[in-house]
Amino acid sequence: MSLQEQSDLVLAFARMLHVNGESTDETITATARLSESLGLRATIIPRWGELQLLAADGTGELVSVVKADPTGVDMDRVVSTWRAIEELCAGKLTSSAAFEKIKTISHAAPAPTWLFTLAAAAGAVALSVIFGVSHLAAVVLIAASAAVGAVLRRTLARYSTNALLQPFSAALLAGVVGALAVRFQLSSPLRLVGVCSCMILVPGPHVLKGMMDLINSRVSLGACRLIFSGLVILAICGGLLVGLSLLGVSLPVEAPGRAIPLWLDAISAGVAVAAFSIFFSTPLRMLGWPVAVGMLAHALRWFTLDLGAGAATGAFVACLLVGLVLTPVARRHRMPFAAVGFASVVSLMPGVLLFRLASGLLQLADSSNMTLPVLGGTVADGVTAVNIILAMSFGLIVPKLIIDRLWQTRDAVEDLSWEGA
């Protein structure tokens, strides 16, 4: 192949990883490995909206750019792309066949609608149990609202690629259902009927990848990921609050929480992790690790909170466990960390606090609601949400960075040993 054809092939593989949710570090690693197998000296520069490749061989140099919006999460495509890279590097896949392979992967269907809908209902119910739902009628409404919202999202995806329309519409539906539940006295002050169907919409992987890029000094890309996440969360908050306000219902900023037994917390966490894994189109054969480790992490968080620690400390301890366990597991079993690590902890994202923060700010805009409890509750929700996100990011990412560096050092030493032999 010519230099142009080789660059196009490398960019096609890098783009498939970038737009489907692979972390930036792993995308760069895959690009370097593929380029080396093709005899190229290549550098990939990931940005929001595009990928730039600087490639050179014995004949010259070339700069190539391809459009790439990293707004999706499809781990099945990521896994298939990595497998194709390994086959190409091992000589089992020809360069010409690789173009057809990556084209086939790009058209791979996500999880079927029935499974996506079932996961949405199960995930929302599991989160409601974690937050202390106590009435069967509320559980049924949560499941129905999340399921209809999932079908609505899949239907809208056929007609629009707008990344904000789907979460806004699903949240609007959840808000209306939640308001009706309040009117018919089927919802507690926690407003779980409306809130839990929206929590499954929170873009946890994008938040964590944004923090990962910032920690690795990719300021521009990391900031763009966080801005995108913020816009999605804003769309969810807007839909939820509009839906509630249509029937004159608000979201309290100081709703009391409810404690649940350890066994129920762990089982519900496992269901939630499995649901999020299906949202991310994670291959079913990989579900075991994130579900098991996610349940263990939630149990550790439960014990931490039971000892009197704060929510941020509980999230940090849980994510630290996930990072320490799943980073080497993902490397040893050749699984994308984004597929197993993020799914294990995304249920810890402080979606409820962010929704209450938005509700509190909306209430404070009316001078008649400018009371000390509302102001204090709003500030507390915002500060706690930020602390939890930071705790999750450092707890999950720092051990991954350290283990990855140790792993790379070990591989380098082994390579030198083989060369010396």
N, C-alpha and C positions, 0 to 999 in steps of 0.2 A: 504494500500500500504506500501511497504517497504521504508526505508529511501532513497535508490537509486531511486526507482520509483518516489517518491515525488520530489526529487531533479531534476530528468529528466523533470518532468512536469513543475516545476517552471522555469527551464532553457529554456524550449521550448517556454513558454510565453514571458520570458524576451528577448530571441533572436528575436522573431517576432517583438517586439517593437523596439529593438535596430537597426535592419537591415533595417527597413522600415521608419525611419525618426523621431521617437519619441525622445524627448529631454532626456538627461541622468537623470535629476531629476525625470521626470515622470516615466521613466523605473525603477528607484530605488524604487519609491513609489509603483508602481504596484507589484514589486517583494515582497516588505515587506507585502503588503496587502494579496497577495496570499499565501505567506508562513505562515502568521499568521492564515489564515483560515484552513490550513492543519496541524496546530500544530507544525510547524517547527520554529526554531530559525535560520534564514538565513540571509546572507550578500552577496550581489551581487557586484562584482568588475568589472566594464566595462573597457575594453581596446580596442584599435583599432585592429580588427581582431579576438577578442575572448571575451567571458564572463566567469568569474570564480565565482562559487557559493560555499560559505562556509555554510554548513547546519548541524544542530544538532537537535536531539530529545532525548527522554528518553533512547534510545538504543545505541547511539554513535554519532560520528561525521563523516562528509564526505566532501571531496573537489571534485567538478566536474567542468569540463571545456568544452566549446563548441565553435566551430569556428563561428565567426559572423563578417562579414565585413559591417560596417554601411555606405554603399555607395548609398543605394536606398532611395526613398521617395515615399511611398504609404500610404496615409492617410486612405484609405478605409480598408486596412488590420489592421492599428493601431486601428481604431474605432471598428472593429469587434473583435479584441483581447481584448480591454477594456471591451466590452460587455460580452464576454465569461468569463472574470475574475469576473465581477459582478455576473453573473449567478452562477459561481462556488462557490463564497463566500456566496451567498444567498441560496445555496443548491438546485438550480434549474438544475444544471448540475453535473452529477457524475464525479468522477475522471477518470474513464475508458473512459467515453464519451468525456472528455476534450481532450484526446490525439487525437481522431478522429477530434474533432472540430478544434484544432490548425493546424492539417494537412490539413484540408479543406481550412482554411484561407490562408495558405501558398501557395496554388495553385490558389487563387482567381485571376482572370484576371484583368489587369489594364484597364484604360479607352480605349474603342475601338479605332482602328486606325483612323476611319473617324472623331471621335470627337477630338482626339489628333491632327490630321492634321488641323481641323478647328480652334482649339484653338491656334495652332502655328501661323497660318495666321492672326487671329484676334489680338493676342497679339503683334505680330511684327508691324502690322499696327497701333495699339493703341500707342505703344511706339514711332513710327515715328511721329505721330500727336503731342505727348507731346514734341518731340524735334523739331517740326516746319516744317514738310514736307509740300511742297507747290505745288506739281505737281501730277496730277492724274496718270500719267504714272509711276511715282516713286512708288506710293502707290500700283499699280497693280503688279509691279515687286517685291516689298517687300513681298506682300501676296503670290505670286507664289513661290518665293525663300524659304520662311519659310515653306510653305506647302510641297514642294518637299523635303526640308531638314528633315521635320518630318517623311515623309514616308521612307526616307533613314535611319534615326535613328532606326525606328521600324524594318526595313529589316535587318540591321546589327545586331540588338539585337538577332535575331534568330540564328545567326552564331557565335557570339563572345560575351563574357562577359566582355571584356576589357572596363573599365570605361572611357577611353580617346579616343577610336576610334570613338565613335558616335559623340561627340561634335567636334572633329577635322574634320571629314568628312562633317558634316553639315556646319561648318564654312568655309571650303574650297569651298564648293558649293556657299555659300553666297558671298565669296570673288570674285569668277569668275563672278557671276551675277552682283555684284557691279562694277567690272572692265568693263564689257561690257556696263553697264549703263553709265559709265563715257565716254567711247569711243564714244557712240552714243549720248552724251550730254543729257542724261536723269537723271543725278544725279548732285546735287549741291556740293560745297566744303565740306559740312557736311558728304558726303558719306553715307547717311542714307540707301540707297538701300543695301549696304553690311553690314553696322553696325547693323541695327535693327534686321535683321534675326539672328545675333549672340548674341544680348542682351538677347534673351529669353533662351539662353543656359547657362548663368552665374549661378553658383551653390549657389544662395543666401542663402538657408536654411543651407547648410553646413558651410558657413562662419559665420552665426549668431549662430549656435549651437556650433561651435568652440569657439567663443568669450564667449558664455554662460558658457562653461566648464572652460575656463581660469578664468573668474570672480569667479567661484566656486572652484578655486584652483585645478581643475583636469588638471594639466599642460600637462601631457603626452597625454591624450586623446584630449584635446583642440588643442594642437600643431599638432597632427596627422590630425585632421579634417581640420585645416587651410592649412596644407601642401597638403592634397588631393585637397582642393578647389583651391589652387594655381596651382597645376598640371593641373586641368581641365581648369582653365582660361588660362594657358600657351598653352594648346592644342587648345583652341578657337582662341587665338591670332595668333598662328602659322598657323592654317588653313586659317584664314582671310587674313593675310599678304601674305601668299604664293599664295592664289587665286588672290589677287590684283596684285601681282608682275608678275604673268604669262603674263599679258597684259601691264606691265610697268606702273601700277598705284600705287600710294602711299596714305597713310592715313595722311592728314595734322594734325599737333599737335596744331594748333592755329585756327581751323575753328570757325567762329563766330556762336553764337547761335541765335535762333529766339524765341521771346515771343509769346504766344498764349493766347486767352481769358480764363478767369476763368472757364466758363461753359464747354468749349471744353476740358480743362485740366482735370476737374473732371470726365466728361463722359469717356474720354479715359482711365483714371486711373481705372475706374470701369471695363471696358472691359479687361484691362491688368490683373487686380486682378482675374477676372473670368477665364481668360486663364491660369494663373499660378496655380490656384486651380485645374483646370482640369489636368494640367501636374502632379500635386501631387496626382491625383486620389482621391481628396476630395469628399465625398458623396455630391450629388447635393443639398440635403436638408440643407447643411451647408453653401451654397454659399452666402446667404443673408447677414450674419454678416460681413465677410471679404470684400465683395464688397461695402457695405454701409460705413463701417468705413474706408476702403481704399480711397474711394472718398472724404470723409470728411478730411482725413489726407492730401491728395494731395491739397485740397482747402486751408487748413491751411498753407501748404508749399508755395503755390502760393502767399498768402497774406504776408508771412514772407519774401519771395524774393522780392515782390513788395515794401516792406518797406526799402529795401536796404541791407538786411542781406545776408550772404554768403550761398553757397550751403550746407555746413556742418550744419550750424544753421537751415536751412530749413528742412534738413533730420532729425535732432535731434527733432525738434518740432513735426514733423509728426509722428515719431516713438514713442515719448513720449505719444502722444494722443492714439495711437494704444495700447500701453502697459497698459495705465490706463483704457481704455474702455474694451478691449477684455480679459484681465486677469480674472476679476470677471465674465464676461459673459461666458467664457470657463469653469470656475469652476461650475457656477450655472447650465448651460445646459449640463454639462458633455461632452464637446468637447475638443479634444486635442488642446492645444495652438499652437502647430506646424502646425495644419491644418488651423487655422484661423488667427493667428498672423503673421506668416512668410509670408503667401500669401498676406497679406494686404500691406506689405512694400517692398517685394522683387523687385518690379519695380523701387525702388529708388536706387538699387545697381548701383555704378558708372561704369557700363560696358564700356561705351563710353570712359571714361577717362583712363581706364586700356588698352583698345585697342590703344588709342593714345600714351600712355606711351610706349607700346611695339614698336609701329611704330617709335616713336622718338628715342628710344635707338638703333633701327636698323639703322636709318639714321645717328646717331652720330658715328656709327661704321665706316662709310666712312668719312675720314678726309675732303673731299670736302664739306660735309654738316655740318661741325662743325661751325655753325653760332650762333650768340647770340640769335636770335629769336627761332631757333630750340631748343637750349639748355634750354633757359628760359621756353619755352612752355612745354618741356618734364618734367622738374622739377616741374613746376606748376601743370601739370596733375597728376603726381605721388603723390605729397603732398596733393592735393585736394581729390584724390581718397582715400587715407589713412584716412584723416580727416572725410570724409563722412562715411566710414565703421565704424570708432570708434564712431562717433556721433550716427549712427543707432543702434549700439550694446548697448551703454549705454542708449539711449533713450527708447529702447524696453525692455531691460533686467532688468534694475534697478527697474522700477515700478513693474515688474512681481515678482521679488524677494521680494520686500517689501510687496506687496499684498498677496503673498503666505504665508509669515511668519505671517502676521496678521490673515489670514484665519486659519492657523494651530493653532495659539494661541486661537482663538475663539472656534475652535472645541475641543481643549483640555479643555477649561473652561466649555463648555457644557457637556463634558463627566464627569468631576468631579462633576458637578451639579447633573447629573443623578445618579451617584454613591452615592452622599450624600443623595439624596431623597430615 
